[in-house]
Amino acid sequence: MEGRIDAHQHFWRYDPPQYEWIEPGSVLARNYLPDDLRGELDDAGIARSVAVQARQSEEETRWLLDLARRDASIAGVVGWTDLRAPDVEARIAAWAGEARLVGFRHVVQDEPNPEFLLDAAFQRGVRAVLAAGLAYDLLIRAPQLEHVPAFLDAIGPGSIVIDHGAKPAIAEAEWEPWAGRIAAIARDYPIDCKLSGLVTEADPAAWREDEVMRYMAHLLDCFGPERLIYGSDWPVCLLAAPYARVHALAETLLAPLAPAEREAIMGGNARRAYARIAAPVEGEKIQ
């Protein structure tokens, strides 16, 4: 259990104006805090998690880091800062003392400009993240894959992690061009991809395991056990499935692999991609 990490989940104190993307009255419209996740991780045999930003606010990043300082089960935080700011290098440098900060993310999927990844100011910001030894989580939808090669060429080397397999439209049975584009990116660039967030891209009320498994299997084929990273996307996954079912899907996919390959996807690859994930201190209590 000690080495297993859920590399993608969220915490928040629900405030409707701050979380406009959450539909009022939905299962997400409440607080989700470490105590709510701990039992799910224990039942799945997972020791720690990576908390990922859920709103584009440095205030939220500070709050997540405060949670991580108080709870050793939070292995790291992927936060947010304005990557298009003229002083982006100074902004990132200001976070240098935060040992639990492992990366940054911007909600590119919601940007109205379909060519946002080609924005020079944004690319400069991502380069600053990578230069600081942090990872960058790439949150996009499938159509935005078109511009990922040019984006990767522009930013150069560093740890890039695609969230949620680039969110194929499973509910609409989309396969191409998603499948071909993500395969080409995996072939041509040394980046990682999260096995996360797919159940909510299917029909949340009527998804089938076999339809989601097809997309999961393609990601495994593309990225292999060396570059695929398990994440639950809890609590967002609750729109479609409880934590245990999401975890069971991943375990089913990974069952034919060698034990070392399974453990890489379930923790080792996250520790590599997020190089600043700290090992548990000897004697440190994971609450």
Residue, then its C-alpha position, 0 to 999 in steps of 0.5 A: m500500500e505504501g507505494r500506491i498513489d492516486a495521482h489525480q483527485h480534488f478537495w474543496r470547500y463548496d462555495p457556488p460563486q467560486y465553483e461555477w462549474i459545479e451544478p447546484g444540487s449535484v453530488l459535487a455541491r458540498n465540501y470534499l476534504p481529506d477525511d472524506l477520501r481517506g476511507e476510499l483510499d484505504d479500501a483501495g489499498i492506496a496510501r497517498s494522493v495528489a490534490v489537483q486544483a479545481r479553480q483557477s486561484e492562487e488562494e486555492t493553491r495556498w489552501l491545498l498546500d496548507l492541507a498537505r502540510r497537515d495531512a501526510s496522505i497528500a503526496g503533492v499539490v498541482g496548483w494554479t498561477d497565472l501562467r500568462a502573467p508578465d512576471v510569471e517567473a517571479r510568481i513561480a519562484a515565490w512558490a519555491g519553498e513549498a515542498r509539497l507543490v509538485g506542479f501547475r495546471h491551467v484549465v485549457q479545456d475551457e478556453p474559448n480560443p481553440e488555438f490557446l496552446l499556441d499562445a506565446a505568453f502561455q507557452r512561456g509560462v509553461r516553460a517557466v514551470l518546467a524550468a523550476g523542476l515542476a510538472y505541468d498537467l495538460l487539461i484539454r479536450a480531444p479536439q485540442l490534441e490537434h495543437v499539442p505537437a506544436f505546443l510540445d515543440a515550443i516548450g521543450p523538455g520537461s515533465i508534461v502529464i496529459d489529464h484524463g486521456a485528453k477527454p475523448a467524447i465517449a458518450e458520443a462514441e468518438w474514436e477518431p481523430w482522438a485515438g490516432r492523435i493521442a497515439a501519435i503524441a505518445r509515439d513522438y513525445p516522452i510525456d505521460c498520461k493519466l488513466s483518469g476521468l474517463v467515466t464522466e466522459a461517458d454517459p454518467a447515468a448509463w455508461r458501460e464498463d466495456e465502452v470505457m475499457r476500450y478507451m483505457a486499453h488504448l491509452l495503455d497501448c499508447f503510453g505503456p506501463e512506463r508512462l501511464i498514471y492512475g488517478s481517480d478524479w474523485p470526487v468528480c467521478l462520483l457523477a458517474a461512479p463511486y471511487a471503488r468502481v473507478h479503482a476496480l476498472a483500473e485494476t481490471l485493465l492492469a490485471p494481465l500486466a506484470p506486478a512491477e508494471r502494475e505498481a508503476i502505473m499505480g504509483g511509481n510513474a507518478r513519483r517520477a513525473y512529479a519529481r518533488i513528491a516526497a517519500p513518507v518520512e520514517g515514522e510520519k503518521i499518514q492520518 
